[in-house]
Amino acid sequence: QVQLVESGGGLVQPGGSLRLSCAASGFTFNTYHMNWYRQAPGKQRELVASISSGGATNYVDFVKGRFTISRDNAKNTVYLQMNSLTPDDTAVYYCNARHRFSTTTYWGQGTQVIVSS
C-alpha cells in the first residue's frame, strides 16, 4: 500500500521557519523524483520544489533562496525547509512522487501551513 504522509505544517509568524517532512512507503523511494506542491485558497495547485532520484534540485522563482528541498533515501523521506516565510506562503503543501521512467504518480494528503501574525 502506497503512502505519502506529510507532517510539520502549522501556524508561524511572518519571517519564521517550518520544516515539512514527507514519509513514503509502499514503493521504491529512490527510483522516484519527489516534489512539493502547494495550493492556496481559491488558487490552483502549483509546484514549489523538486528533487530528482539522483538528488538534483529545482525551485520555482518565488521560493529560491528561502526554501530547501532534500531527501533521505535511507529513511524514505523528503523534506522542505522553509525560511523567511510570508503570508503569501500560506497554503496546503502536498508531497508528490513521480517515477523517474514512467508516469506513475502518488500524492500525499497535504499539510496546512499558515503564515500570520
C-alpha positions as CSV (number, residue, x, y, z in Angstrom):
1,Q,0.0,0.0,0.0
2,V,1.5,3.3,-1.2
3,Q,1.5,6.1,1.4
4,L,2.9,9.6,1.4
5,V,2.4,11.2,4.8
6,E,3.2,14.9,5.2
7,S,3.9,16.5,8.6
8,G,5.4,19.6,10.0
9,G,2.8,22.2,9.0
10,G,1.3,24.7,11.3
11,L,0.9,28.4,12.2
12,V,4.0,30.5,12.0
13,Q,4.7,34.2,12.1
14,P,6.0,36.1,9.1
15,G,9.7,35.7,8.9
16,G,9.6,32.4,10.6
17,S,10.6,28.9,9.5
18,L,9.0,25.5,9.2
19,R,10.3,22.1,8.1
20,L,7.9,19.9,6.3
21,S,8.5,16.1,6.1
22,C,7.0,13.5,3.8
23,A,7.4,9.9,4.8
24,A,7.0,7.5,1.9
25,S,6.2,3.8,2.0
26,G,4.9,1.1,-0.4
27,F,7.2,1.9,-3.3
28,T,10.9,2.0,-4.2
29,F,11.6,5.5,-3.0
30,N,15.0,6.0,-4.6
31,T,13.5,5.5,-8.1
32,Y,11.1,8.4,-7.7
33,H,11.5,12.1,-8.3
34,M,10.0,13.9,-5.3
35,N,8.2,17.2,-5.4
36,W,6.5,19.6,-3.1
37,Y,3.4,21.4,-4.4
38,R,1.1,23.9,-2.7
39,Q,-2.4,25.1,-3.1
40,A,-3.6,28.4,-1.6
41,P,-7.4,29.0,-1.1
42,G,-9.0,29.8,-4.4
43,K,-5.9,29.1,-6.4
44,Q,-4.6,26.2,-8.5
45,R,-2.1,23.8,-7.1
46,E,1.5,24.9,-8.0
47,L,4.9,23.3,-8.0
48,V,7.2,24.6,-5.3
49,A,10.4,22.5,-5.4
50,S,11.6,19.2,-6.9
51,I,14.4,16.8,-6.2
52,S,15.3,14.1,-8.6
53,S,16.0,10.5,-7.8
54,G,19.7,11.4,-8.1
55,G,19.4,14.4,-5.8
56,A,19.3,17.3,-8.3
57,T,17.1,20.1,-7.1
58,N,14.9,22.8,-8.7
59,Y,12.9,25.6,-7.3
60,V,10.3,28.0,-8.6
61,D,11.4,31.6,-8.5
62,F,9.3,32.7,-5.6
63,V,10.9,30.3,-3.2
64,K,14.5,30.4,-4.4
65,G,16.9,31.4,-1.6
66,R,14.2,30.7,1.0
67,F,13.2,27.1,0.7
68,T,15.4,24.0,0.5
69,I,14.3,20.5,-0.6
70,S,16.2,17.5,0.4
71,R,15.8,13.7,0.7
72,D,17.0,10.9,2.8
73,N,16.7,7.7,0.8
74,A,17.6,5.6,3.9
75,K,14.6,7.0,5.7
76,N,12.3,7.2,2.6
77,T,11.7,10.8,3.5
78,V,11.7,14.1,1.6
79,Y,11.9,17.4,3.4
80,L,11.1,21.0,2.7
81,Q,12.9,23.6,4.8
82,M,11.0,26.9,4.6
83,N,12.6,30.1,5.8
84,S,11.6,33.7,5.7
85,L,8.0,32.8,5.4
86,T,5.5,35.4,4.3
87,P,1.7,35.4,4.3
88,D,1.8,34.5,0.6
89,D,3.2,31.2,1.5
90,T,0.0,30.2,3.3
91,A,-1.3,27.1,1.6
92,V,-1.8,23.4,1.9
93,Y,1.5,21.8,1.0
94,Y,1.4,18.4,-0.8
95,C,4.1,15.8,-1.3
96,N,4.3,14.2,-4.8
97,A,6.2,11.2,-6.1
98,R,6.8,10.6,-9.8
99,H,8.6,7.6,-11.1
100,R,11.7,8.5,-13.0
101,F,10.9,6.4,-16.0
102,S,7.1,6.4,-16.1
103,T,4.1,8.5,-15.4
104,T,3.3,6.7,-12.1
105,T,2.5,9.4,-9.6
106,Y,1.5,9.4,-6.0
107,W,0.2,12.2,-3.8
108,G,0.1,12.8,-0.1
109,Q,-2.9,14.2,1.8
110,G,-1.3,17.6,2.4
111,T,-0.3,19.6,5.4
112,Q,-1.6,23.1,6.2
113,V,0.9,26.0,6.5
114,I,-0.5,29.3,7.8
115,V,1.8,32.3,8.0
116,S,0.2,35.0,10.0
117,S,0.9,37.4,12.9
